[in-house]
Amino acid sequence: MKQKFFRLLADLRFAIFILLLISFCSIIGTIIEQDQPIEIYKNNYPLTKPIFGFLSWDQILFFGFDHIYKTWWFLFLIFLFGCSLTICSFLQQLPSVNIARRCQFFRTPNPFYKLKISTILNNFLFFFFFFF
């Protein structure tokens, strides 16, 4: 159970989904005025004629859209996104680094000259410097 939960948090698709939720909530927080008196919301978002057919002042206050960046659920989304990226780094990226450290790289330029591409690159450099 724990391992499934950590694998879910470590999934990059989950982190992207959380990031999209955060951006959607940020768009809502940008459109709706923040930290204004209730009278402004009652005047701009009346109950009789809701914006977009469903958004009225009582729903704005109920869901906390009047102070969206301070609501517990928005801060939880940001915390969840941070945890997801941290766990993704530890469970997926660090093993890749350990595998990359085991690779043997050429320490001197001599092995490069044995490769077929070495002659192509030398000819290309000659062509490049000759014409430019």
N, C-alpha and C positions, 0 to 999 in steps of 0.2 A: 504494500500500500504506500509506504513512504517512498519507495523507489519510483513508483508510477507518478507520484506527486512531483518529485524532483525532476523526472524526465519531462513532465508537462511544463514545468517552469523553465526548464533548460531548452525547450523547443523554441527555435527562432520564429516560427509562425505565430506562436502564442505571444511572444514579445511584440511582434509587428501588430497583432490584433489589439493588444493593450495600448500600443502607441497610437493606433487609429482611434480608439476610444478616447484617449486623452486629447487628441487633436480635435475630435468632434465636440467634446465638452468645452474646449478652449474656443471653438468657433461660437458656440452658444454663449459663452461668457463674454465674447467680443461684441456680439450683436445686442444682447440685453445689457442695459446699464447696470453697473455694479455699485453696491453700497449706497443706494438712494433711499429716501423715505418711502413709506408704503403708499402715500398719496400719489406719487409719480407713477408707480406701477398700476394703481387703480385707474388713473387717467389714461395711460398709454396702452394698457392691456385690459380692457373692460370685460366683464363676464358676459354681457349681452352679445358682443361681436368679437369673439376671440381671434387672435392673429393666427393665420394658417389653419383656421377652423378648429383649433384645439388648445391654443396657448393663451391662457388668461392669467390675471394677476395672482389668483389663489394657487394655481399650479406652479407658478414661478416661485412663490414663497414656500410652498410645500416641498418642492424638490431642491430648494436652495440655489436656484439660478440667479438670485439677486446678489449672492456672494459665493459664486461657484468655486473660486480659487481657494476658499477657506473651508469648504465643506469636507466632512470626514470621508465621503466616498471618493472625491477627487484626489485628496491626499493619499488615500488607500491605493488608487490606481497608479499614482506616481511611485509609491513605495513598492507595489507589486511589479511595476516595470523595472525598477532598480534591482529588485531581488532576482527577477528573471534574467536580466543581463549579467548579473554577478554569477549566478548559478550556471548560466550558459558558458561563461568564460572558464569556470573551473571544471565543468564536466565535459566540455567539448573542445575548447581551445587548448588547454594545457596538455592533454594527451597528444594533440597534434604537434605541439612544440617538442615534446619528449621524443616523438618519432623523428622529427626533423633533426634533432641533435645527434641521432645515431647515423645520419647520412655521412658518407665520406666525400669530401670535396677535394679537388685538385689543389695541391699546395704550391706547385711550381708550374710554369707555363709549358713545360715540355709535353705533358700528356695532351694538351690542346692541339699540338701540331700533328698528332696521329689521327685526329678526327677529320672526316671528309669536309666538313663545313669550314675548316681552317683555311683551305685554299680558296674557297669561294669568298670568304671574308677578306682575305689578303687582296684578291683581284678587285673586289668591290672598293676597298680603301684606295687602291691605286687609281681606279676609275674616278672615284669621288674627288681625290686631290688633283688629278690631272685636268678635269674639266671645270672645277670650281675654284 
